[in-house]
Amino acid sequence: MTSKRDGATVPKKRVGAELAPDHTTTEAIELAAGAGAVPSSSSSSSEHDTVGSSPGTLEARYRALVLATGQITWTAHQDGSGGLAGDGRDWCLFTGQTPDAAGARGWRDALYPDDRDRAIAAFQAAAAARRPYEIDYRVRRYDGEYRWMLVRGVPVLKADGSVREWVGTATDITEHKQAADRARESEAKLAAELADAQRLQRISTQLIQEGDLDALYQQILDAAIAVMHSDIGSMQMFSPDRGELRLLAWKGFDPASAAFWEWVRPDATSSCGMALRTRERVVVPDVERCDFMATTKDLDVYRLSGIRAVQSTPLMTRDGHVVGMISTHWRTPHQPAERELRLLDVLARQAADLIERKQAEEALRIANRRMDEFLNMATHELKTPLTALQANLQLAERRLQHRLAALEGAEGKAGSASAGGESPMPAQRALQGVAQLLIRNERQVRWLTRLVDDLVDAARIETGKLEIRPAPCDLAAIVREVVAEQRTVHPKRAIHLHLPEQQVVPVNADAGRIGQVVANYLTNALKYAPDDRPVEVALRVEGEIAHVSVRDDGPGIPAEDQAHVWERGFRAAGINSSGGGVGLGLGLHISRSIVELHRGAVSIESAPGQGSTFWFTLPLSQSS
């Protein structure tokens, strides 16, 4: 290394970062350093001596200053042929090189090997262009530690514009570099966590949308393999009946391994068996070094599939029950990162919730299917004999009526009975008594048929299977028909019907079901109203809404019970029917469901001692 600090003046011309006229080289170094250069060995020490400091003390202070600030000033030959020469003092103090070792190109030995070519190329390029330059690279400090240095150089020009020399600084920026690296690592970590969160969100969306259970299990397994960056994976479902894990999905297993692990008991020596036994995650970084697997059949099966590391995480419901297990496997010894395990825990929680929900949905589907099968069977087995019985009763009644008519005709022809003849009157009276019995029996069969229908409808409502088949129909005709039927069934009761002036009230409805609602309302009113008081049935149109009401003069319903009359099986306390059976308490419950399926509404207006009015509304047909 050579020194070029001779205090010579520089030309007045200034180009770019070159120095202004009349500045000394020392001043150039100070300007290049940006904060004033440390005095070099060529600086006069007379002014320092005036403060009473010895040369040895000044040298120690100077060494301490260089090492404390990590600030080096340097000079170099004009064409860079001698490399980064410098005045030597700062460089040698910082690197620990001797002046002889640092001379010529020896200073390069202190550069980090991977940075040398880049550092030399940057200086040579700046020298060729006669322009300032800036670069960072690593320099070995006197204690052997490599430190990042920010190196700046400025050319000092002669009068003819050629480079006289280079001056510059090298500043220790290791702490800044490390801080920047930490910031980048933090940003990279945040970016990775954000990417993981987005991945989990995508997985969650896929899992929620997945309807097929087998596909759901495969989705969960694929997600676990992805977040754990594993080679192989398996998912098991816990069977409460057997107390064992059943293999549902796997990826990467040898078929023989899958067959061996089709069922896993809690006392098994596999990782999933241990996790099932302890209800905690089990991580085995190396199956060949695992104590509880040593010399076991499970270890042999791990080897068969090329598995060297494994983790098993139980899938737990929120109330603490095991519903399954997720295991991931690696072909080399591996310790999962904490971040990966945290992601797996999030996935496991989602998987457990979804599996529990899917199992409940599947159980509900099975129950609904069985209920449908039962309803179909019950409807057939119960209604078939009832229908046959009702038909036979009606046939017997008709034949009996024919016989009575024949007897009445015979009596008219015979006039008065001849002496010693037998009168037909006793036989006629006997047959009339039988006819009344048949009528009462037929009425009971109709009542029993209605109860069976109500039971079936209530079951369909509970399972969401009650269906309507809407079609254009006349609501006024439906109401008239139901009232006429009930007048026939209850000939001694007064039923008043009030219809609007318009002949037709068009609605889009299931006529049979709406008739069922009107019949439920009307029979309920007849049941609780006094026999000597009429029941009022009214139909009116208000705007785009049809309003049907049934009013009785019965005991009325307390306000606190009115919201419950639509519930299945509810009966207001202290209210007794005036005649007939009380039924199953399903009629109003079924009626509300039917009306709501038609986009209508139901309600009640009642007060104790003032009777009750039950009503419902339906939207008029849009084609009206």
VEXDREN-2710 file (C-alpha; in Angstrom, 1 decimal):
% VEXDREN-2710
k/r/px/py/pz
1/MET/0.0/0.0/0.0
2/THR/1.2/3.5/-0.8
3/SER/0.3/6.9/0.6
4/LYS/-0.7/9.8/-1.7
5/ARG/-1.7/12.4/0.9
6/ASP/0.8/15.2/0.1
7/GLY/-1.5/18.2/0.5
8/ALA/-1.2/19.2/-3.2
9/THR/-3.9/21.5/-4.6
10/VAL/-6.4/20.3/-7.3
11/PRO/-7.4/22.2/-10.4
12/LYS/-10.2/24.8/-10.2
13/LYS/-12.4/22.8/-12.6
14/ARG/-15.2/20.8/-10.9
15/VAL/-17.0/18.0/-12.7
16/GLY/-19.8/16.0/-11.0
17/ALA/-18.6/14.8/-7.6
18/GLU/-15.1/16.2/-8.2
19/LEU/-13.7/18.8/-5.7
20/ALA/-13.8/22.6/-6.0
21/PRO/-10.5/24.6/-6.5
22/ASP/-7.9/25.2/-3.8
23/HIS/-9.0/22.2/-1.7
24/THR/-6.3/20.0/-0.4
25/THR/-6.3/16.3/-0.6
26/THR/-6.9/16.1/3.1
27/GLU/-9.9/18.3/2.7
28/ALA/-11.0/16.1/-0.2
29/ILE/-10.9/13.1/2.1
30/GLU/-12.9/14.9/4.6
31/LEU/-15.6/15.8/2.1
32/ALA/-15.6/12.3/0.6
33/ALA/-16.1/10.9/4.1
34/GLY/-19.0/13.2/4.6
35/ALA/-18.2/14.0/8.2
36/GLY/-14.5/14.8/8.3
37/ALA/-11.7/12.3/7.9
38/VAL/-9.6/11.0/10.8
39/PRO/-6.2/12.5/10.7
40/SER/-3.8/10.3/8.9
41/SER/-0.2/9.5/9.8
42/SER/1.0/12.3/7.5
43/SER/-0.9/14.9/9.5
44/SER/1.1/17.2/11.7
45/SER/0.9/16.3/15.4
46/SER/2.1/19.7/16.7
47/GLU/-1.4/20.9/17.5
48/HIS/-2.2/17.7/19.4
49/ASP/1.0/18.1/21.4
50/THR/-0.3/21.4/22.7
51/VAL/-2.9/19.7/24.8
52/GLY/-0.3/17.7/26.5
53/SER/-0.9/14.3/24.9
54/SER/2.0/12.1/24.1
55/PRO/2.3/10.4/20.6
56/GLY/1.6/7.1/22.2
57/THR/-1.6/8.3/23.8
58/LEU/-2.7/9.9/20.5
59/GLU/-2.0/6.6/18.7
60/ALA/-4.1/4.6/21.2
61/ARG/-6.9/7.1/20.9
62/TYR/-6.8/7.1/17.2
63/ARG/-6.8/3.2/17.1
64/ALA/-9.8/3.2/19.5
65/LEU/-11.7/5.8/17.3
66/VAL/-11.2/3.7/14.1
67/LEU/-12.3/0.5/15.8
68/ALA/-15.2/2.2/17.6
69/THR/-16.6/3.9/14.5
70/GLY/-15.6/1.4/11.9
71/GLN/-14.7/4.4/9.7
72/ILE/-11.7/4.0/7.3
73/THR/-10.4/6.7/5.0
74/TRP/-8.4/5.6/2.0
75/THR/-6.6/6.8/-1.2
76/ALA/-5.7/4.9/-4.4
77/HIS/-3.7/5.4/-7.5
78/GLN/-5.3/7.3/-10.3
79/ASP/-5.9/4.4/-12.7
80/GLY/-6.6/1.8/-10.0
81/SER/-3.6/-0.3/-11.2
82/GLY/-2.3/-0.6/-7.7
83/GLY/-5.7/-1.6/-6.4
84/LEU/-7.1/0.0/-3.3
85/ALA/-3.9/1.4/-1.8
86/GLY/-5.0/3.8/0.9
87/ASP/-2.7/5.6/3.3
88/GLY/-2.6/2.3/5.1
89/ARG/-3.1/3.4/8.7
90/ASP/-6.9/3.1/9.0
91/TRP/-7.0/-0.1/7.0
92/CYS/-4.2/-1.8/9.0
93/LEU/-5.8/-0.8/12.3
94/PHE/-9.2/-2.2/11.2
95/THR/-8.0/-5.4/9.5
96/GLY/-4.9/-6.2/11.6
97/GLN/-2.8/-6.4/8.4
98/THR/0.7/-5.1/8.5
99/PRO/1.5/-2.3/5.9
100/ASP/3.7/-4.8/4.0
101/ALA/0.9/-7.4/3.9
102/ALA/-1.6/-4.8/2.8
103/GLY/0.6/-3.3/0.1
104/ALA/0.1/-3.6/-3.6
105/ARG/-2.8/-6.1/-3.9
106/GLY/-2.4/-7.6/-0.5
107/TRP/-5.4/-5.6/0.9
108/ARG/-7.6/-7.9/-1.2
109/ASP/-6.8/-10.8/1.2
110/ALA/-8.9/-9.1/3.8
111/LEU/-12.0/-9.2/1.6
112/TYR/-14.5/-12.0/1.9
113/PRO/-13.6/-14.5/-0.9
114/ASP/-17.0/-14.4/-2.5
115/ASP/-17.0/-10.6/-2.6
116/ARG/-13.5/-10.0/-4.1
117/ASP/-14.2/-10.2/-7.8
118/ARG/-17.3/-8.0/-7.4
119/ALA/-15.4/-5.4/-5.4
120/ILE/-12.4/-5.2/-7.8
121/ALA/-14.7/-5.0/-10.9
122/ALA/-16.7/-2.1/-9.4
123/PHE/-13.5/-0.1/-8.7
124/GLN/-12.1/-0.8/-12.2
125/ALA/-15.4/0.2/-13.9
126/ALA/-15.5/3.5/-11.9
127/ALA/-11.8/4.2/-12.7
128/ALA/-12.4/3.6/-16.4
129/ALA/-15.4/6.0/-16.4
130/ARG/-13.7/8.5/-14.0
131/ARG/-16.9/8.7/-11.9
132/PRO/-17.7/8.2/-8.2
133/TYR/-18.8/4.8/-7.1
134/GLU/-20.4/3.0/-4.1
135/ILE/-20.5/-0.7/-3.2
136/ASP/-20.8/-2.9/-0.1
137/TYR/-18.8/-6.0/0.6
138/ARG/-17.4/-7.9/3.6
139/VAL/-14.0/-7.2/5.2
140/ARG/-12.2/-9.4/7.7
141/ARG/-11.7/-7.4/10.9
142/TYR/-8.6/-7.8/13.1
143/ASP/-10.4/-10.4/15.3
144/GLY/-11.3/-12.6/12.3
145/GLU/-14.9/-11.5/12.1
146/TYR/-16.2/-10.4/8.6
147/ARG/-17.9/-7.1/8.7
148/TRP/-20.1/-5.5/6.0
149/MET/-18.5/-2.2/4.8
150/LEU/-20.1/0.5/2.7
151/VAL/-17.3/1.7/0.4
152/ARG/-17.5/5.1/-1.4
153/GLY/-14.8/6.5/-3.8
154/VAL/-14.4/9.9/-5.5
155/PRO/-11.9/10.7/-8.3
156/VAL/-9.6/13.7/-7.8
157/LEU/-8.9/15.2/-11.2
158/LYS/-5.9/17.0/-12.6
159/ALA/-6.0/20.2/-14.7
160/ASP/-6.2/18.2/-17.9
161/GLY/-9.2/16.2/-16.6
162/SER/-7.3/13.0/-15.9
163/VAL/-7.5/11.2/-12.5
164/ARG/-4.8/12.3/-10.0
165/GLU/-5.9/9.9/-7.3
166/TRP/-8.9/8.4/-5.6
167/VAL/-10.1/9.2/-2.1
168/GLY/-12.9/7.6/-0.2
169/THR/-14.3/6.0/2.9
170/ALA/-15.2/2.5/4.1
171/THR/-17.9/2.5/6.8
172/ASP/-18.9/-0.5/8.9
173/ILE/-22.6/-1.1/8.2
174/THR/-22.9/-4.6/9.7
175/GLU/-25.6/-3.7/12.2
176/HIS/-27.6/-1.9/9.5
177/LYS/-27.3/-5.0/7.3
178/GLN/-28.3/-7.3/10.0
179/ALA/-31.3/-5.1/10.9
180/ALA/-32.3/-5.1/7.2
181/ASP/-31.9/-8.8/7.0
182/ARG/-34.1/-9.2/10.1
183/ALA/-36.7/-6.9/8.6
184/ARG/-36.6/-9.0/5.4
185/GLU/-36.9/-12.2/7.4
186/SER/-39.8/-10.7/9.3
187/GLU/-41.4/-9.6/6.1
188/ALA/-40.8/-13.0/4.5
189/LYS/-42.3/-14.7/7.7
190/LEU/-45.3/-12.5/7.6
191/ALA/-45.7/-13.2/3.9
192/ALA/-45.4/-16.9/4.5
193/GLU/-48.0/-16.7/7.3
194/LEU/-50.3/-14.7/5.1
195/ALA/-49.9/-17.2/2.4
196/ASP/-50.6/-20.0/4.9
197/ALA/-53.7/-18.2/6.2
198/GLN/-55.0/-17.7/2.6
199/ARG/-54.3/-21.4/1.9
200/LEU/-56.3/-22.4/5.0
201/GLN/-59.1/-20.0/3.9
202/ARG/-59.2/-21.7/0.5
203/ILE/-59.1/-25.1/2.1
204/SER/-61.9/-24.1/4.5
205/THR/-64.0/-22.9/1.6
206/GLN/-63.4/-26.1/-0.3
207/LEU/-64.2/-28.2/2.8
208/ILE/-67.4/-26.3/3.5
209/GLN/-68.6/-26.6/-0.1
210/GLU/-67.7/-30.3/-0.3
211/GLY/-70.9/-32.4/0.0
212/ASP/-69.6/-35.9/-0.4
213/LEU/-68.1/-37.4/2.7
214/ASP/-65.4/-39.5/1.0
215/ALA/-64.4/-36.5/-1.1
216/LEU/-64.4/-34.4/2.1
217/TYR/-62.0/-36.8/3.8
218/GLN/-59.6/-36.7/0.8
219/GLN/-59.7/-32.9/0.7
220/ILE/-58.7/-32.8/4.4
221/LEU/-55.9/-35.3/3.9
222/ASP/-54.5/-33.3/0.8
223/ALA/-54.6/-30.1/2.9
224/ALA/-52.7/-31.7/5.8
225/ILE/-50.0/-33.0/3.4
226/ALA/-49.7/-29.5/1.9
227/VAL/-49.4/-27.6/5.1
228/MET/-46.9/-30.1/6.6
229/HIS/-44.9/-30.5/3.3
230/SER/-44.9/-34.2/3.8
231/ASP/-44.5/-37.1/1.4
232/ILE/-47.3/-39.4/2.6
233/GLY/-50.5/-39.0/4.6
234/SER/-53.4/-40.8/6.0
235/MET/-56.7/-40.0/7.6
236/GLN/-58.7/-42.2/10.0
237/MET/-62.2/-42.1/11.5
238/PHE/-62.9/-43.2/15.0
239/SER/-65.5/-45.9/15.4
240/PRO/-67.2/-45.6/18.8
241/ASP/-68.7/-49.1/18.4
242/ARG/-65.3/-50.8/18.1
243/GLY/-63.2/-48.1/19.9
244/GLU/-60.7/-48.2/17.0
245/LEU/-59.5/-46.0/14.1
246/ARG/-60.7/-47.0/10.6
247/LEU/-58.5/-45.9/7.7
248/LEU/-60.6/-43.7/5.4
249/ALA/-58.1/-42.1/3.0
250/TRP/-54.4/-42.3/2.4
251/LYS/-51.8/-41.1/-0.1
252/GLY/-48.4/-42.8/-0.7
253/PHE/-48.9/-46.0/1.3
254/ASP/-47.9/-49.3/0.0
255/PRO/-51.2/-51.3/-0.5
256/ALA/-50.0/-53.8/2.1
257/SER/-49.5/-51.0/4.6
258/ALA/-53.0/-49.7/4.0
259/ALA/-54.4/-53.2/4.5
260/PHE/-52.4/-53.6/7.8
261/TRP/-53.6/-50.2/9.1
262/GLU/-57.2/-50.6/8.0
263/TRP/-58.1/-50.8/11.7
264/VAL/-55.9/-49.5/14.5
265/ARG/-56.5/-50.2/18.2
266/PRO/-55.5/-47.9/21.1
267/ASP/-52.8/-50.3/22.2
268/ALA/-51.1/-50.4/18.7
269/THR/-47.4/-49.4/18.5
270/SER/-48.0/-47.0/15.6
271/SER/-48.0/-43.2/16.1
272/CYS/-51.7/-43.1/15.5
273/GLY/-52.3/-45.8/18.1
274/MET/-50.2/-43.9/20.6
275/ALA/-52.1/-40.7/19.8
276/LEU/-55.4/-42.4/20.2
277/ARG/-54.3/-43.8/23.6
278/THR/-52.9/-40.5/24.9
279/ARG/-55.4/-38.2/23.0
280/GLU/-52.4/-36.0/22.2
281/ARG/-50.2/-35.4/19.1
282/VAL/-47.4/-37.8/18.7
283/VAL/-44.3/-36.8/16.7
284/VAL/-41.6/-39.3/15.7
285/PRO/-38.7/-37.6/14.0
286/ASP/-37.1/-41.0/13.2
287/VAL/-39.0/-44.3/13.4
288/GLU/-35.7/-46.2/13.5
289/ARG/-34.9/-44.4/16.8
290/CYS/-38.3/-44.6/18.4
291/ASP/-38.4/-46.7/21.6
292/PHE/-42.1/-47.7/21.5
293/MET/-41.8/-48.9/17.9
294/ALA/-38.6/-50.9/18.2
295/THR/-38.9/-54.5/17.1
296/THR/-42.6/-54.2/16.3
297/LYS/-44.7/-55.1/13.3
298/ASP/-45.6/-51.4/12.8
299/LEU/-42.0/-50.5/12.3
300/ASP/-41.7/-53.2/9.6
301/VAL/-44.8/-51.7/7.9
302/TYR/-43.3/-48.2/8.1
303/ARG/-40.2/-49.5/6.4
304/LEU/-42.4/-51.2/3.7
305/SER/-43.8/-47.8/2.7
306/GLY/-40.4/-46.1/3.0
307/ILE/-41.6/-44.0/6.0
308/ARG/-38.8/-42.6/8.2
309/ALA/-40.7/-39.9/10.2
310/VAL/-44.3/-39.4/11.2
311/GLN/-46.7/-37.3/13.2
312/SER/-50.3/-38.1/14.2
313/THR/-52.7/-35.5/15.4
314/PRO/-56.1/-36.4/16.9
315/LEU/-59.2/-34.7/15.6
316/MET/-61.2/-33.6/18.6
317/THR/-64.7/-32.2/18.9
318/ARG/-65.3/-29.2/21.0
319/ASP/-66.7/-31.3/23.8
320/GLY/-63.5/-33.4/23.9
321/HIS/-64.4/-36.5/21.8
322/VAL/-62.0/-38.1/19.3
323/VAL/-63.6/-38.3/15.9
324/GLY/-60.6/-39.2/13.8
325/MET/-56.8/-38.8/13.2
326/ILE/-54.6/-37.1/10.7
327/SER/-51.1/-38.5/10.1
328/THR/-48.4/-37.1/7.9
329/HIS/-45.2/-39.1/7.0
330/TRP/-41.8/-38.2/5.5
331/ARG/-39.3/-40.5/3.7
332/THR/-36.3/-39.0/5.6
333/PRO/-35.9/-38.1/9.3
334/HIS/-37.8/-35.0/9.9
335/GLN/-38.9/-32.7/12.8
336/PRO/-41.9/-30.6/11.8
337/ALA/-41.6/-26.8/12.3
338/GLU/-43.7/-25.2/15.0
339/ARG/-45.4/-23.0/12.4
340/GLU/-46.4/-26.1/10.4
341/LEU/-47.9/-27.7/13.5
342/ARG/-49.8/-24.6/14.3
343/LEU/-51.3/-24.6/10.8
344/LEU/-52.1/-28.3/11.2
345/ASP/-53.9/-27.6/14.5
346/VAL/-56.1/-25.0/12.7
347/LEU/-56.8/-27.5/10.0
348/ALA/-57.5/-30.2/12.6
349/ARG/-60.1/-28.0/14.3
350/GLN/-61.8/-27.2/11.1
351/ALA/-61.7/-30.9/10.1
352/ALA/-63.2/-32.0/13.4
353/ASP/-66.0/-29.5/13.2
354/LEU/-66.8/-30.4/9.6
355/ILE/-66.6/-34.1/10.2
356/GLU/-68.9/-33.8/13.2
357/ARG/-71.3/-31.7/11.2
358/LYS/-71.1/-34.0/8.2
359/GLN/-71.7/-37.1/10.4
360/ALA/-74.7/-35.4/11.9
361/GLU/-76.0/-34.5/8.5
362/GLU/-75.5/-38.1/7.3
363/ALA/-77.2/-39.5/10.4
364/LEU/-80.1/-37.1/9.8
365/ARG/-80.3/-38.2/6.1
366/ILE/-80.4/-41.8/7.2
367/ALA/-83.0/-41.1/9.8
368/ASN/-85.1/-39.1/7.3
369/ARG/-84.8/-42.0/4.8
370/ARG/-85.9/-44.5/7.4
371/MET/-88.7/-42.1/8.5
372/ASP/-89.9/-41.9/4.9
373/GLU/-89.8/-45.7/4.6
374/PHE/-91.8/-45.9/7.9
375/LEU/-94.3/-43.3/6.8
376/ASN/-94.9/-45.1/3.5
377/MET/-95.3/-48.4/5.3
378/ALA/-97.5/-46.9/8.0
379/THR/-99.6/-45.1/5.5
380/HIS/-100.1/-48.2/3.5
381/GLU/-100.6/-50.6/6.5
382/LEU/-102.9/-48.3/8.5
383/LYS/-105.0/-46.7/5.8
384/THR/-105.5/-49.8/3.6
385/PRO/-107.6/-51.6/6.2
386/LEU/-109.4/-48.4/7.2
387/THR/-110.2/-47.7/3.6
388/ALA/-111.5/-51.2/3.2
389/LEU/-113.5/-51.0/6.4
390/GLN/-115.1/-47.7/5.4
391/ALA/-116.0/-49.1/2.0
392/ASN/-117.6/-52.2/3.5
393/LEU/-119.5/-50.0/6.0
394/GLN/-120.8/-47.8/3.2
395/LEU/-121.7/-50.9/1.1
396/ALA/-123.5/-52.5/4.1
397/GLU/-125.4/-49.2/4.7
398/ARG/-126.6/-49.0/1.1
399/ARG/-127.7/-52.6/1.1
400/LEU/-129.5/-52.1/4.3
401/GLN/-131.2/-49.0/3.0
402/HIS/-132.4/-51.0/0.0
403/ARG/-133.7/-53.7/2.3
404/LEU/-135.6/-51.0/4.4
405/ALA/-137.1/-49.6/1.3
406/ALA/-138.2/-53.0/0.2
407/LEU/-139.8/-53.6/3.6
408/GLU/-141.6/-50.3/3.4
409/GLY/-143.0/-51.1/0.0
410/ALA/-144.2/-54.5/1.1
411/GLU/-145.9/-52.9/4.1
412/GLY/-147.8/-50.5/1.8
413/LYS/-149.0/-53.2/-0.5
414/ALA/-150.3/-55.4/2.3
415/GLY/-152.3/-52.6/3.9
416/SER/-153.4/-53.9/7.3
417/ALA/-152.2/-57.3/8.4
418/SER/-154.6/-60.2/7.9
419/ALA/-156.0/-62.2/10.8
420/GLY/-153.2/-64.3/12.2
421/GLY/-150.6/-62.6/9.9
422/GLU/-147.3/-61.3/11.2
423/SER/-146.5/-57.5/11.0
424/PRO/-143.3/-56.4/9.2
425/MET/-142.8/-53.5/11.6
426/PRO/-140.5/-55.2/14.2
427/ALA/-138.1/-56.3/11.4
428/GLN/-138.1/-52.9/9.9
429/ARG/-137.3/-51.3/13.3
430/ALA/-134.4/-53.7/13.8
431/LEU/-132.9/-52.9/10.5
432/GLN/-133.2/-49.2/11.1
433/GLY/-131.2/-49.7/14.4
434/VAL/-128.5/-51.6/12.4
435/ALA/-128.4/-48.7/9.9
436/GLN/-127.8/-46.2/12.7
437/LEU/-125.0/-48.4/14.0
438/LEU/-123.4/-48.5/10.6
439/ILE/-123.6/-44.7/10.3
440/ARG/-121.9/-44.2/13.6
441/ASN/-119.2/-46.8/12.8
442/GLU/-118.5/-45.1/9.5
443/ARG/-118.2/-41.8/11.3
444/GLN/-115.6/-43.4/13.7
445/VAL/-113.7/-44.8/10.8
446/ARG/-113.5/-41.4/9.2
447/TRP/-112.3/-40.0/12.5
448/LEU/-109.6/-42.7/12.8
449/THR/-108.6/-42.1/9.2
450/ARG/-108.2/-38.4/9.9
451/LEU/-106.0/-39.2/13.0
452/VAL/-103.8/-41.4/10.9
453/ASP/-103.5/-38.7/8.2
454/ASP/-102.6/-36.2/10.9
455/LEU/-99.9/-38.4/12.4
456/VAL/-98.3/-38.9/8.9
457/ASP/-98.5/-35.2/8.1
458/ALA/-96.9/-34.2/11.5
459/ALA/-94.1/-36.7/10.9
460/ARG/-93.5/-35.3/7.4
461/ILE/-93.4/-31.7/8.8
462/GLU/-90.8/-32.7/11.3
463/THR/-88.6/-34.2/8.6
464/GLY/-89.3/-31.4/6.1
465/LYS/-91.1/-33.8/3.8
466/LEU/-94.5/-32.3/3.7
467/GLU/-95.2/-31.4/0.1
468/ILE/-97.8/-29.3/-1.7
469/ARG/-98.8/-29.4/-5.3
470/PRO/-100.1/-26.0/-6.2
471/ALA/-102.3/-25.3/-9.2
472/PRO/-104.8/-22.6/-10.2
473/CYS/-108.0/-23.1/-8.2
474/ASP/-111.0/-21.2/-6.8
475/LEU/-110.7/-20.6/-3.0
476/ALA/-114.4/-19.8/-2.8
477/ALA/-115.3/-23.3/-4.2
478/ILE/-112.9/-25.0/-1.7
479/VAL/-114.5/-23.2/1.2
480/ARG/-118.1/-24.0/0.0
481/GLU/-117.2/-27.7/-0.5
482/VAL/-115.7/-28.0/3.0
483/VAL/-118.7/-26.3/4.6
484/ALA/-121.1/-28.5/2.7
485/GLU/-119.3/-31.6/3.9
486/GLN/-119.3/-30.5/7.5
487/ARG/-123.0/-29.7/7.4
488/THR/-123.6/-33.2/6.2
489/VAL/-121.4/-34.7/9.0
490/HIS/-123.0/-32.3/11.6
491/PRO/-126.6/-31.9/10.4
492/LYS/-127.8/-30.5/13.7
493/ARG/-125.2/-27.7/13.8
494/ALA/-125.6/-24.3/12.3
495/ILE/-122.7/-23.3/10.0
496/HIS/-123.1/-19.8/8.5
497/LEU/-121.1/-19.1/5.3
498/HIS/-120.2/-15.6/4.2
499/LEU/-118.6/-15.3/0.7
500/PRO/-117.6/-12.2/-1.3
501/GLU/-119.7/-10.8/-4.1
502/GLN/-117.2/-12.0/-6.7
503/GLN/-118.0/-15.6/-7.8
504/VAL/-114.4/-16.8/-8.1
505/VAL/-111.4/-16.1/-5.7
506/PRO/-108.4/-17.4/-7.8
507/VAL/-105.4/-18.7/-5.9
508/ASN/-102.4/-20.9/-6.9
509/ALA/-102.7/-23.6/-4.2
510/ASP/-102.9/-27.3/-3.4
511/ALA/-106.7/-27.5/-3.2
512/GLY/-106.7/-30.6/-1.1
513/ARG/-104.3/-29.2/1.4
514/ILE/-106.1/-25.8/1.7
515/GLY/-109.4/-27.7/2.1
516/GLN/-107.7/-29.6/4.9
517/VAL/-106.9/-26.3/6.6
518/VAL/-110.5/-25.1/6.4
519/ALA/-111.7/-28.4/7.7
520/ASN/-109.3/-28.3/10.6
521/TYR/-110.4/-24.8/11.5
522/LEU/-114.1/-25.7/11.2
523/THR/-114.0/-29.0/13.1
524/ASN/-112.0/-27.3/15.8
525/ALA/-114.7/-24.6/16.1
526/LEU/-117.5/-27.2/16.1
527/LYS/-115.7/-29.1/18.8
528/TYR/-115.5/-26.3/21.3
529/ALA/-118.5/-24.1/20.5
530/PRO/-121.8/-24.7/22.2
531/ASP/-124.2/-26.9/20.2
532/ASP/-126.8/-24.2/20.1
533/ARG/-124.5/-21.5/18.8
534/PRO/-123.6/-21.1/15.1
535/VAL/-120.1/-21.2/13.7
536/GLU/-119.3/-18.4/11.2
537/VAL/-117.1/-19.1/8.2
538/ALA/-116.1/-16.1/6.1
539/LEU/-114.0/-15.4/3.0
540/ARG/-113.1/-11.9/1.9
541/VAL/-110.6/-10.3/-0.5
542/GLU/-108.4/-7.4/0.7
543/GLY/-106.2/-6.1/-2.1
544/GLU/-104.0/-9.0/-3.3
545/ILE/-104.8/-11.2/-0.3
546/ALA/-107.6/-13.7/0.3
547/HIS/-108.6/-13.9/4.0
548/VAL/-110.4/-17.0/5.4
549/SER/-111.8/-16.9/9.0
550/VAL/-113.7/-19.3/11.2
551/ARG/-115.4/-17.8/14.3
552/ASP/-117.0/-19.7/17.2
553/ASP/-118.7/-18.7/20.5
554/GLY/-116.6/-21.1/22.6
555/PRO/-114.8/-20.5/25.8
556/GLY/-112.0/-18.5/24.2
557/ILE/-108.2/-18.8/24.7
558/PRO/-106.1/-16.8/27.2
559/ALA/-103.6/-14.4/25.6
560/GLU/-100.6/-16.3/27.1
561/ASP/-101.7/-19.5/25.4
562/GLN/-102.5/-18.1/21.9
563/ALA/-98.9/-18.2/20.7
564/HIS/-98.8/-21.9/21.6
565/VAL/-102.0/-23.2/19.9
566/TRP/-100.0/-23.8/16.7
567/GLU/-97.5/-26.1/18.5
568/ARG/-97.7/-29.8/18.1
569/GLY/-99.9/-31.4/20.7
570/PHE/-100.7/-28.2/22.6
571/ARG/-104.0/-27.8/24.5
572/ALA/-105.0/-24.8/26.6
573/ALA/-105.5/-25.7/30.2
574/GLY/-109.1/-25.7/31.5
575/ILE/-110.8/-25.7/28.1
576/ASN/-112.9/-28.8/27.3
577/SER/-114.7/-29.7/24.1
578/SER/-118.4/-29.6/23.9
579/GLY/-118.6/-33.0/22.2
580/GLY/-116.5/-35.6/20.3
581/GLY/-112.9/-36.6/20.8
582/VAL/-110.2/-34.1/21.6
583/GLY/-107.9/-35.5/18.9
584/LEU/-104.1/-35.5/19.0
585/GLY/-103.6/-31.7/19.0
586/LEU/-102.1/-31.8/15.5
587/GLY/-104.7/-30.0/13.3
588/LEU/-103.6/-26.4/13.9
589/HIS/-99.9/-27.4/13.8
590/ILE/-100.4/-29.0/10.4
591/SER/-102.6/-26.1/9.2
592/ARG/-99.9/-23.5/9.9
593/SER/-97.3/-25.6/8.0
594/ILE/-99.6/-25.9/5.0
595/VAL/-100.4/-22.2/4.9
596/GLU/-96.8/-21.2/5.3
597/LEU/-95.8/-23.5/2.4
598/HIS/-98.3/-21.4/0.3
599/ARG/-96.6/-18.2/1.4
600/GLY/-99.5/-17.3/3.6
601/ALA/-100.0/-16.5/7.3
602/VAL/-102.1/-17.8/10.2
603/SER/-103.3/-16.1/13.4
604/ILE/-105.9/-16.1/16.1
605/GLU/-108.1/-13.5/17.8
606/SER/-109.6/-14.6/21.1
607/ALA/-110.3/-13.7/24.7
608/PRO/-111.7/-15.8/27.6
609/GLY/-115.5/-16.0/27.4
610/GLN/-115.7/-14.2/24.0
611/GLY/-115.0/-17.0/21.6
612/SER/-112.2/-17.4/19.1
613/THR/-111.6/-16.5/15.5
614/PHE/-108.9/-18.4/13.6
615/TRP/-107.9/-17.1/10.2
616/PHE/-105.4/-17.5/7.5
617/THR/-104.4/-15.6/4.4
618/LEU/-103.2/-16.6/0.9
619/PRO/-101.9/-14.5/-1.9
620/LEU/-104.2/-14.2/-4.9
621/SER/-103.1/-15.7/-8.1
622/GLN/-101.0/-13.4/-10.2
623/SER/-103.0/-14.3/-13.3
624/SER/-106.2/-12.9/-11.7
END
